[in-house]
Amino acid sequence: MSAPELPRRVRAAMFLRLLAVQGSWNYETMLGNGIAFALEPALRRLPGGPRGEAYRAAMAREARYFNSHPYTAALAVGALARLELDGEAPERIERFRAALCGPLGSIGDQLVWAGWLPFCAMLALFAFGLGATPLAAVLLFLVAYNVGHIWLCAWGLEAGWSGGLRVAAALGTPAFRSAPQRLAALALVLGGAAIPLAAKRLATVVFCPSAWWVVGFAVGAAALAALLVRSRGRVQGWLAALAVLTLATMAAAW
């Protein structure tokens, strides 16, 4: 069954609220309050409107505990809006809502934190190594990262609304499943080119052309690589990527 029509202004309001879904994050309900906040424009269309019993019950239900990645939470918001407006039984909505937490959290962490974030960091570091100013490198990182963020939220909201109870199909597509591994591989390849270029620029341009700086950076890069290998996954790749980008930018600005 095709999805019923949801006015564009309601979709736009839900999307904008998704950008602040972590604004009321807390240890008791996690993203629960944010999910209810993002759903609220759609819930106004329930029988009785914002003053009706159905609206109050849905808001109370959606504000309960919910824990997932904040970007993939858009899928949950779209799907839950569809279920609420379709008049699904409250018990079924609650079971569906609880079942979404694990998959959306796991896939979001792999796709964004382990894939897209380090890729964008290495892209900015690569641009810096090729001669971009520190400000330009930072702006490149922010723009590239947030393009992915905004696209994921917009796609997730639409896919969730269209899929409803069958929203798992959106996460099961081959392209979506393979995206985290491909992004991680691209980040590694880009990092292999970016780190030496950035190190060379810092050593020969920013500080001084002495060969000792080049040797020092080469030794430091090798030591960092060895440390990451020996950590056996205890140090997350996106943290290391951001640390390298931050240090390079600070050194260049200094």
C-alpha positions as CSV (number, residue, x, y, z in Angstrom):
1,M,0.0,0.0,0.0
2,S,1.4,3.4,-1.0
3,A,2.0,6.0,1.7
4,P,-0.7,8.6,2.3
5,E,0.2,12.2,1.5
6,L,1.8,14.3,4.2
7,P,1.9,18.0,3.5
8,R,5.3,19.5,2.6
9,R,5.2,22.0,5.4
10,V,4.7,19.1,7.9
11,R,7.6,17.2,6.4
12,A,9.8,20.4,6.5
13,A,8.9,21.0,10.1
14,M,9.8,17.4,11.0
15,F,13.1,17.6,9.1
16,L,14.2,20.8,10.8
17,R,13.3,19.4,14.2
18,L,15.4,16.3,13.4
19,L,18.5,18.5,13.2
20,A,17.9,19.2,17.0
21,V,16.9,15.7,17.9
22,Q,19.7,15.5,20.6
23,G,18.7,18.9,22.1
24,S,16.9,17.2,25.1
25,W,19.2,14.1,25.3
26,N,19.3,12.6,28.8
27,Y,20.3,9.4,30.5
28,E,16.7,8.5,31.3
29,T,15.0,8.6,27.9
30,M,18.1,9.1,25.6
31,L,16.6,10.4,22.4
32,G,13.0,9.9,23.4
33,N,12.1,13.5,24.0
34,G,13.8,14.4,20.7
35,I,11.8,11.8,18.8
36,A,8.6,13.1,20.2
37,F,9.6,16.7,19.3
38,A,10.4,15.7,15.7
39,L,7.1,13.7,15.4
40,E,4.9,16.5,16.9
41,P,4.0,18.3,13.6
42,A,2.7,15.0,12.2
43,L,0.8,14.1,15.4
44,R,-1.2,17.3,15.2
45,R,-3.1,15.6,12.3
46,L,-4.5,12.9,14.6
47,P,-8.2,13.0,15.3
48,G,-9.0,15.8,17.6
49,G,-5.9,17.8,16.8
50,P,-3.4,19.0,19.4
51,R,-6.1,19.1,22.1
52,G,-7.3,15.6,21.5
53,E,-6.8,12.5,23.5
54,A,-5.1,10.7,20.6
55,Y,-2.5,13.5,20.3
56,R,-1.7,13.4,24.1
57,A,-1.4,9.6,24.2
58,A,0.9,9.5,21.1
59,M,3.2,12.3,22.5
60,A,3.5,10.5,25.8
61,R,4.2,7.2,24.0
62,E,6.8,8.7,21.7
63,A,8.6,10.6,24.5
64,R,9.7,7.4,26.2
65,Y,13.1,5.8,26.1
66,F,14.6,5.5,22.6
67,N,18.3,5.0,21.8
68,S,19.8,5.0,18.3
69,H,22.2,7.0,16.2
70,P,20.9,10.6,16.0
71,Y,21.1,10.7,12.2
72,T,19.4,7.3,11.4
73,A,16.7,8.3,14.0
74,A,15.1,10.0,11.0
75,L,14.0,6.5,9.7
76,A,12.3,5.9,13.0
77,V,10.6,9.3,13.0
78,G,9.2,8.7,9.5
79,A,8.0,5.2,10.2
80,L,6.5,6.1,13.6
81,A,4.6,9.0,12.1
82,R,3.1,6.7,9.5
83,L,2.1,4.1,12.1
84,E,0.5,6.8,14.4
85,L,-1.5,8.4,11.6
86,D,-2.5,5.0,10.2
87,G,-4.1,4.3,13.6
88,E,-2.0,1.2,14.4
89,A,-2.6,-0.3,17.9
90,P,-0.5,1.4,20.6
91,E,1.0,-2.0,21.7
92,R,2.2,-2.7,18.2
93,I,3.7,0.8,17.9
94,E,5.6,0.3,21.1
95,R,7.0,-3.1,20.1
96,F,8.0,-1.7,16.7
97,R,9.6,1.3,18.4
98,A,11.7,-0.8,20.7
99,A,12.8,-3.1,17.9
100,L,14.2,-0.1,15.9
101,C,16.8,1.0,18.5
102,G,19.4,-1.7,18.0
103,P,19.6,-1.8,14.2
104,L,19.5,2.0,13.8
105,G,22.2,2.5,16.4
106,S,24.5,-0.1,15.0
107,I,24.2,0.9,11.3
108,G,24.4,4.6,12.2
109,D,27.6,4.1,14.2
110,Q,29.2,2.1,11.4
111,L,28.1,4.4,8.6
112,V,28.7,7.8,10.2
113,W,31.3,7.5,13.0
114,A,33.4,4.7,11.4
115,G,32.9,5.7,7.8
116,W,31.7,9.2,6.8
117,L,33.4,11.2,9.6
118,P,37.0,9.8,9.1
119,F,36.5,10.1,5.3
120,C,35.6,13.8,5.6
121,A,38.5,14.4,8.0
122,M,41.0,12.7,5.6
123,L,39.5,14.7,2.7
124,A,40.1,18.0,4.5
125,L,43.6,16.9,5.6
126,F,44.4,15.9,2.0
127,A,43.3,19.4,0.8
128,F,45.5,21.0,3.4
129,G,48.4,18.9,2.2
130,L,47.8,20.1,-1.3
131,G,48.0,23.7,-0.2
132,A,44.6,24.7,1.1
133,T,44.6,27.2,4.0
134,P,43.7,25.9,7.5
135,L,40.4,27.8,7.3
136,A,39.6,26.3,3.9
137,A,40.4,22.8,5.2
138,V,38.1,23.2,8.2
139,L,35.3,24.6,6.0
140,L,35.7,21.7,3.6
141,F,35.3,19.2,6.4
142,L,32.3,21.0,7.8
143,V,30.5,21.3,4.4
144,A,31.3,17.7,3.3
145,Y,30.3,16.2,6.6
146,N,27.0,18.1,6.9
147,V,26.0,17.4,3.3
148,G,26.1,13.7,4.3
149,H,24.3,14.4,7.6
150,I,21.5,16.4,5.9
151,W,21.1,13.9,3.1
152,L,20.9,11.0,5.6
153,C,18.2,12.8,7.6
154,A,16.1,13.8,4.6
155,W,16.4,10.3,3.0
156,G,15.6,8.6,6.3
157,L,12.5,10.6,7.0
158,E,11.1,9.9,3.5
159,A,12.1,6.2,3.6
160,G,10.6,5.8,7.0
161,W,7.3,7.4,6.0
162,S,7.1,5.3,2.8
163,G,8.0,2.1,4.5
164,G,6.1,2.2,7.7
165,L,6.3,-1.3,9.3
166,R,8.4,-2.4,6.4
167,V,11.1,0.2,7.0
168,A,13.7,-2.6,7.6
169,A,13.8,-3.1,3.8
170,A,15.4,0.4,3.4
171,L,18.3,-0.8,5.7
172,G,18.6,-4.1,3.9
173,T,19.5,-2.8,0.4
174,P,23.0,-4.0,-0.8
175,A,24.2,-0.4,-1.3
176,F,23.3,0.6,2.3
177,R,24.9,-2.5,3.8
178,S,28.2,-2.1,1.9
179,A,28.5,1.7,2.4
180,P,30.2,1.6,5.8
181,Q,32.9,-0.8,4.6
182,R,33.5,1.2,1.4
183,L,33.7,4.5,3.2
184,A,36.1,3.1,5.7
185,A,38.3,1.7,2.9
186,L,38.2,5.1,1.0
187,A,39.2,6.9,4.3
188,L,42.2,4.6,4.7
189,V,43.3,5.1,1.1
190,L,42.8,8.9,1.3
191,G,44.6,9.0,4.7
192,G,47.6,7.2,3.2
193,A,48.0,10.1,0.8
194,A,46.8,12.9,3.1
195,I,49.0,12.3,6.1
196,P,52.4,12.3,4.3
197,L,51.3,15.4,2.2
198,A,50.2,17.3,5.3
199,A,53.3,16.3,7.2
200,K,55.5,17.4,4.4
201,R,53.8,20.8,4.2
202,L,54.0,21.3,7.9
203,A,57.7,20.3,8.0
204,T,58.9,22.2,4.9
205,V,56.7,25.2,4.7
206,V,55.0,26.0,8.0
207,F,58.0,25.4,10.3
208,C,61.3,25.4,8.4
209,P,62.8,23.5,5.5
210,S,65.2,21.6,7.7
211,A,65.5,17.9,6.9
212,W,65.3,17.2,10.6
213,W,61.6,18.3,10.6
214,V,60.9,15.9,7.7
215,V,62.6,13.0,9.6
216,G,60.7,13.9,12.8
217,F,57.3,13.9,11.1
218,A,58.1,10.6,9.3
219,V,59.1,9.0,12.6
220,G,56.0,10.5,14.3
221,A,53.7,9.2,11.6
222,A,55.2,5.7,11.8
223,A,54.8,5.7,15.6
224,L,51.2,6.8,15.3
225,A,50.5,4.0,12.8
226,A,52.2,1.4,15.1
227,L,50.2,2.7,18.1
228,L,46.9,2.4,16.2
229,V,47.7,-1.2,15.1
230,R,48.7,-2.3,18.6
231,S,45.5,-0.7,20.0
232,R,43.5,-3.5,18.3
233,G,40.4,-1.4,17.8
234,R,40.5,0.3,21.2
235,V,41.3,3.7,19.5
236,Q,38.5,4.6,17.1
237,G,39.6,5.7,13.7
238,W,37.4,8.8,13.5
239,L,39.0,10.1,16.8
240,A,42.5,9.6,15.4
241,A,41.5,11.3,12.1
242,L,40.1,14.3,13.9
243,A,43.1,14.5,16.1
244,V,45.5,14.6,13.1
245,L,43.4,17.2,11.4
246,T,43.1,19.4,14.5
247,L,46.9,19.3,15.2
248,A,47.7,20.0,11.6
249,T,45.4,23.0,11.5
250,M,46.6,24.4,14.8
251,A,50.2,24.0,13.8
252,A,49.6,25.7,10.4
253,A,47.7,28.6,12.0
254,W,50.4,29.1,14.6
